[in-house]
Amino acid sequence: MEKAETGNWVFVRYDRKTYPGEVTSVVGADIQVSVMRPTFSGNWKWPDNPDRIFYTQLDIVQKISPPVPVDSRGQLILEPNMPRMYKPKTGARPYNSAPPTSVAQAIDDYKCGGLSQREICQKYGIPRSSFQNHLKG
């Protein structure tokens, strides 16, 4: 990756998390970045007190384009180039994914009548909430 310069937008890694920010200065090998904080809606916002931290070149994940304003409250959205940093927690339950063919067969059986939703879900091994979502369409 090319070196970051003042005014560039970058993703930096801090404490195992990734934050977007603007490079405010470069002092030798250190790069000062003013980083943003996440909002509850999944967007980004500037903190009340500027959060300027010095990072090394190794802490920069990638360069990005500047964020775009979402609303009048100061929330910003990033282009879809944010790297995925999600890692499932150890011991977390895996998502149950029923094959689409078995869901389609289960819906056909249910519409023909004779069995309840609960019985259909047990027969095909499909979670009931997933089955209901597929019924709604």
C-alpha positions in Angstrom: 0.0 0.0 0.0 1.3 3.5 -0.8 2.0 5.8 2.1 -0.7 7.9 3.6 -0.5 11.7 3.2 -2.3 14.5 5.0 -5.9 14.7 3.8 -6.2 11.0 2.9 -9.0 8.9 4.3 -8.0 5.6 5.8 -9.1 2.7 7.9 -6.9 2.2 10.9 -6.8 -0.8 13.2 -7.0 0.0 16.9 -7.6 -2.6 19.7 -8.7 -5.3 17.1 -11.3 -3.0 15.6 -11.3 -0.9 12.4 -12.1 2.8 12.4 -12.3 5.3 9.5 -10.5 8.6 9.8 -8.7 11.4 8.1 -4.9 11.8 8.1 -4.2 15.1 9.8 -0.4 15.0 9.8 2.6 12.8 9.0 5.6 13.1 11.4 8.4 10.8 10.2 7.1 7.3 10.3 4.1 8.2 12.5 0.7 9.2 11.0 -1.8 11.2 13.0 -5.4 10.2 12.2 -8.6 11.9 13.4 -10.9 8.9 13.7 -14.7 8.6 13.8 -16.9 6.6 16.1 -19.7 4.2 15.1 -23.4 5.1 15.6 -26.1 2.7 16.7 -27.5 2.7 13.1 -24.3 1.4 11.6 -23.1 4.8 10.3 -20.2 6.9 11.5 -20.0 10.2 13.3 -17.3 12.5 14.5 -16.9 12.3 18.3 -17.7 15.4 20.5 -14.0 15.7 21.4 -11.6 15.1 18.4 -9.9 11.7 18.7 -6.5 12.2 17.1 -4.1 9.3 17.6 -0.7 8.6 16.1 -0.5 5.3 14.2 2.2 3.5 12.4 2.0 2.6 8.7 1.3 -1.0 9.7 -1.9 0.1 11.5 -3.4 1.4 8.3 -5.7 -1.2 6.8 -6.5 0.6 3.5 -7.2 4.0 1.9 -10.8 4.9 1.4 -12.9 7.6 -0.3 -14.3 10.3 2.0 -17.7 9.5 3.7 -21.0 10.8 2.5 -23.5 12.7 4.8 -26.6 10.7 5.6 -28.7 13.2 7.5 -28.6 16.6 9.2 -27.4 15.1 12.5 -23.9 14.6 11.4 -24.0 10.9 10.6 -21.9 9.8 7.7 -21.9 6.6 5.6 -18.9 5.0 4.0 -18.7 3.6 0.5 -19.0 -0.2 0.4 -15.2 -0.6 0.7 -15.1 -1.1 4.4 -13.3 -4.3 5.2 -15.2 -7.0 7.0 -13.7 -7.5 10.5 -16.5 -9.7 11.9 -15.3 -12.9 13.6 -17.9 -15.1 15.3 -17.4 -15.5 19.0 -15.9 -18.8 20.2 -18.7 -21.2 21.0 -21.4 -19.2 19.2 -24.2 -21.2 17.7 -24.0 -21.7 13.9 -26.8 -20.4 11.8 -29.2 -23.2 10.7 -29.6 -23.1 6.9 -32.3 -25.3 5.5 -31.8 -26.4 1.9 -34.1 -24.4 -0.4 -35.6 -27.6 -1.9 -36.7 -28.9 1.5 -38.3 -25.5 2.3 -40.1 -25.5 -1.0 -41.3 -29.1 -0.4 -42.4 -28.2 3.1 -44.4 -25.2 1.8 -46.1 -27.4 -0.8 -47.0 -30.0 1.9 -48.4 -27.3 4.1 -50.5 -25.8 1.4 -52.0 -29.2 0.5 -53.3 -29.4 4.1 -53.3 -32.1 6.6 -50.3 -31.1 8.8 -49.8 -28.1 11.0 -46.8 -25.8 10.8 -45.2 -27.4 13.8 -45.5 -30.9 12.3 -44.2 -29.8 8.9 -41.2 -28.1 10.5 -40.4 -31.2 12.6 -40.8 -33.4 9.5 -38.4 -31.4 7.4 -36.1 -30.2 10.2 -36.7 -26.5 9.5 -36.9 -23.8 12.2 -40.5 -22.7 12.6 -39.7 -19.0 12.4 -37.8 -19.6 9.1 -40.7 -21.5 7.7 -43.1 -18.7 8.6 -40.9 -16.2 7.0 -40.8 -18.2 3.8 -44.6 -18.5 3.9 -45.0 -14.7 4.1 -42.9 -14.5 1.0 
